[in-house]
């Protein structure tokens, strides 16, 4: 997945449209700064055409966790 044409724009859009959701920073960190998304290609061999590679929409935001309701404190008798 290309950093400049795919990852960064997706990250920017995710931040703008959070709506209370938390962006999955670990996912984007993995794509930008680790070898997980690294493929070295010589500039002459790299085709600057439209790619069909996109960020995984299910991983852009962290899964929302349900808040656990606390039980009311029992009064001692």
C-alpha positions in Angstrom: 0.0 0.0 0.0 1.5 3.4 -1.0 2.2 5.8 1.8 1.6 9.0 -0.1 -1.4 8.1 -2.2 -3.3 5.7 0.1 -2.2 5.5 3.8 -1.7 9.2 4.6 -5.0 10.3 3.0 -6.9 7.5 4.7 -5.4 8.4 8.1 -6.3 12.1 7.6 -9.9 11.2 6.7 -10.1 8.9 9.7 -9.0 11.6 12.1 -11.5 14.1 10.6 -14.4 11.7 10.8 -13.7 10.0 14.1 -17.2 10.6 15.6 -16.1 9.5 19.0 -14.2 6.5 17.7 -10.5 5.9 18.3 -8.2 5.7 15.3 -6.2 2.4 15.4 -2.7 4.1 15.6 -1.0 0.7 15.8 -2.4 -0.3 12.4 -1.2 2.9 10.7 2.1 2.7 12.5 2.6 -0.8 11.1 1.9 0.4 7.6 4.1 3.4 7.8 7.1 2.5 9.9 7.6 -1.3 9.9 8.6 -3.8 7.3 5.0 -5.2 7.3 4.2 -2.9 4.3 7.7 -2.6 2.8 8.4 -3.7 -0.7 11.5 -2.3 -2.3 11.0 -1.6 -6.0 13.5 0.1 -8.2 12.1 3.5 -9.5 12.3 2.4 -13.1 10.2 -0.7 -12.4 7.6 1.1 -10.4 4.4 1.8 -12.4 2.7 5.0 -11.4 -0.8 3.8 -12.3 -3.9 3.4 -10.2 -3.4 0.7 -7.6 -6.2 -1.4 -6.1 -4.5 -1.6 -2.7 -6.4 0.2 0.1 -6.2 0.3 3.8 -8.3 -2.3 5.5 -11.6 -0.5 6.4 -12.2 -2.8 9.4 -8.8 -1.8 11.0 -9.0 2.0 10.6 -10.7 2.4 14.0 -10.2 0.4 17.2 -13.2 -1.8 18.0 -15.5 0.0 20.4 -15.7 -1.6 23.8 -18.9 -1.6 25.7 -19.0 0.1 29.0 -19.7 -2.2 31.9 -22.4 -1.0 34.2 -21.3 -0.9 37.8 -23.6 -2.5 40.3 -24.9 -0.1 42.9 -23.0 -0.3 46.2 -24.8 -2.4 48.8 -25.7 -0.6 52.0 -24.6 -2.4 55.1 -27.3 -3.1 57.6 
